[in-house]
Amino acid sequence: MLPDIPELARTVEKTKNNLVSLLAEKDKYISPEKSTELIEEANAVIEGLSDFDASKIESQVQEWAKLQTAVSDYIERGTRVQESANTVREQYTYMIKQRNNTRKVIDKIILFGASKEEVKLNEDTFLDF
């Protein structure tokens, strides 16, 4: 639909101009007995199109197309951001689990691993999580 609108607007503009040209030479084309009725109808159509501006419509269509492109880009970027957010959440969850597992192992080593009292654990053994 969007690509057809500018062409349709130009066609309406040309048709209106053709009607105006015909009315300028109405004696050639309109019989006197139908003159009043047809001229009134033609003038009503022309009046209805008095504010019609094909170039303005074309400009609005271009703006609409830009907006559609911007929305499409926004949606695409939003999808990538969402995917990145999901990846970060997964990484965060993984790191929390690994930190907790590492702490459990350290706790087991400290509580149950040293069988000799003279074995002392170095301060570096206790990692700051």
Kinemage of the C-alpha trace (Angstrom):
@kinemage 1
@onewidth
@group {chain A} dominant
@subgroup {mainchain}
@vectorlist {calphas} color= white
{ca met a 1} P 0.000 0.000 0.000
{ca leu a 2} L 2.694 2.509 1.027
{ca pro a 3} L 4.584 2.453 -2.292
{ca asp a 4} L 1.317 2.960 -4.232
{ca ile a 5} L 0.243 6.101 -2.375
{ca pro a 6} L 2.568 8.641 -4.095
{ca glu a 7} L 1.625 7.326 -7.536
{ca leu a 8} L -2.059 7.440 -6.644
{ca ala a 9} L -1.676 11.024 -5.391
{ca arg a 10} L 0.030 12.055 -8.646
{ca thr a 11} L -2.767 10.373 -10.615
{ca val a 12} L -5.435 12.231 -8.632
{ca glu a 13} L -3.560 15.508 -9.208
{ca lys a 14} L -3.321 14.859 -12.969
{ca thr a 15} L -6.983 13.848 -13.182
{ca lys a 16} L -8.034 16.996 -11.319
{ca asn a 17} L -5.947 19.101 -13.730
{ca asn a 18} L -7.559 17.326 -16.698
{ca leu a 19} L -10.990 18.119 -15.278
{ca val a 20} L -10.058 21.788 -14.872
{ca ser a 21} L -8.811 21.838 -18.472
{ca leu a 22} L -12.045 20.263 -19.698
{ca leu a 23} L -14.099 22.857 -17.841
{ca ala a 24} L -12.050 25.640 -19.387
{ca glu a 25} L -13.199 24.374 -22.782
{ca lys a 26} L -16.609 23.143 -21.673
{ca asp a 27} L -18.328 24.284 -24.843
{ca lys a 28} L -16.342 21.685 -26.802
{ca tyr a 29} L -17.207 18.806 -24.513
{ca ile a 30} L -20.488 19.479 -22.714
{ca ser a 31} L -23.877 19.811 -24.402
{ca pro a 32} L -25.923 22.845 -23.313
{ca glu a 33} L -28.750 20.704 -21.911
{ca lys a 34} L -26.379 18.872 -19.518
{ca ser a 35} L -24.100 21.836 -18.935
{ca thr a 36} L -25.428 23.012 -15.570
{ca glu a 37} L -25.577 19.568 -13.998
{ca leu a 38} L -22.110 18.468 -15.171
{ca ile a 39} L -20.461 21.795 -14.334
{ca glu a 40} L -21.897 21.685 -10.806
{ca glu a 41} L -20.656 18.132 -10.370
{ca ala a 42} L -17.227 19.021 -11.752
{ca asn a 43} L -16.976 22.103 -9.541
{ca ala a 44} L -17.921 20.010 -6.494
{ca val a 45} L -15.112 17.564 -7.299
{ca ile a 46} L -12.626 20.390 -7.820
{ca glu a 47} L -13.746 22.041 -4.591
{ca gly a 48} L -13.304 18.735 -2.764
{ca leu a 49} L -9.742 18.581 -4.065
{ca ser a 50} L -8.921 22.234 -3.366
{ca asp a 51} L -6.588 21.339 -0.471
{ca phe a 52} L -5.209 18.266 -2.208
{ca asp a 53} L -1.429 18.446 -2.601
{ca ala a 54} L 0.292 15.428 -4.147
{ca ser a 55} L 3.777 16.623 -3.171
{ca lys a 56} L 2.703 17.012 0.472
{ca ile a 57} L 1.273 13.498 0.440
{ca glu a 58} L 4.490 12.161 -1.084
{ca ser a 59} L 6.476 13.925 1.636
{ca gln a 60} L 4.239 12.424 4.331
{ca val a 61} L 4.669 8.963 2.817
{ca gln a 62} L 8.443 9.398 2.923
{ca glu a 63} L 8.241 10.398 6.584
{ca trp a 64} L 6.006 7.403 7.260
{ca ala a 65} L 8.508 5.119 5.549
{ca lys a 66} L 11.320 6.578 7.663
{ca leu a 67} L 9.260 5.989 10.777
{ca gln a 68} L 8.542 2.390 9.766
{ca thr a 69} L 12.266 1.859 9.193
{ca ala a 70} L 13.093 3.395 12.557
{ca val a 71} L 10.519 1.209 14.315
{ca ser a 72} L 11.841 -1.867 12.539
{ca asp a 73} L 15.418 -0.990 13.551
{ca tyr a 74} L 14.271 -0.342 17.118
{ca ile a 75} L 12.554 -3.720 17.275
{ca glu a 76} L 15.619 -5.442 15.816
{ca arg a 77} L 17.925 -3.731 18.311
{ca gly a 78} L 15.493 -4.515 21.108
{ca thr a 79} L 15.649 -8.174 20.150
{ca arg a 80} L 19.460 -8.092 20.273
{ca val a 81} L 19.372 -6.301 23.629
{ca gln a 82} L 16.957 -8.913 24.957
{ca glu a 83} L 19.230 -11.707 23.742
{ca ser a 84} L 22.212 -10.017 25.412
{ca ala a 85} L 20.235 -9.604 28.629
{ca asn a 86} L 19.346 -13.296 28.579
{ca thr a 87} L 23.001 -14.214 28.046
{ca val a 88} L 24.079 -11.976 30.932
{ca arg a 89} L 21.424 -13.543 33.191
{ca glu a 90} L 22.618 -17.021 32.251
{ca gln a 91} L 26.250 -16.036 32.895
{ca tyr a 92} L 25.307 -14.446 36.222
{ca thr a 93} L 23.424 -17.557 37.317
{ca tyr a 94} L 26.352 -19.754 36.249
{ca met a 95} L 28.863 -17.592 38.146
{ca ile a 96} L 26.721 -17.617 41.320
{ca lys a 97} L 26.518 -21.425 41.163
{ca gln a 98} L 30.261 -21.715 40.586
{ca arg a 99} L 31.014 -19.330 43.465
{ca asn a 100} L 28.746 -21.328 45.772
{ca asn a 101} L 30.255 -24.658 44.650
{ca thr a 102} L 33.764 -23.295 45.154
{ca arg a 103} L 32.877 -22.099 48.658
{ca lys a 104} L 31.430 -25.523 49.493
{ca val a 105} L 34.635 -27.240 48.387
{ca ile a 106} L 36.776 -24.803 50.377
{ca asp a 107} L 34.567 -25.331 53.441
{ca lys a 108} L 34.850 -29.131 53.088
{ca ile a 109} L 38.619 -28.903 52.770
{ca ile a 110} L 38.892 -26.638 55.791
{ca leu a 111} L 36.518 -28.701 57.939
{ca phe a 112} L 37.329 -32.241 56.874
{ca gly a 113} L 40.432 -32.202 54.707
{ca ala a 114} L 43.231 -31.446 57.173
{ca ser a 115} L 43.958 -34.579 59.210
{ca lys a 116} L 47.102 -33.225 60.867
{ca glu a 117} L 46.855 -30.266 63.188
{ca glu a 118} L 50.198 -28.885 62.121
{ca val a 119} L 48.913 -28.334 58.594
{ca lys a 120} L 47.891 -24.709 58.413
{ca leu a 121} L 46.051 -23.177 55.516
{ca asn a 122} L 47.569 -20.134 53.953
{ca glu a 123} L 45.569 -16.846 54.061
{ca asp a 124} L 45.442 -16.937 50.257
{ca thr a 125} L 43.374 -20.103 50.467
{ca phe a 126} L 40.341 -18.078 51.507
{ca leu a 127} L 39.280 -16.340 48.403
{ca asp a 128} L 37.142 -13.245 48.683
{ca phe a 129} L 33.910 -13.912 46.868
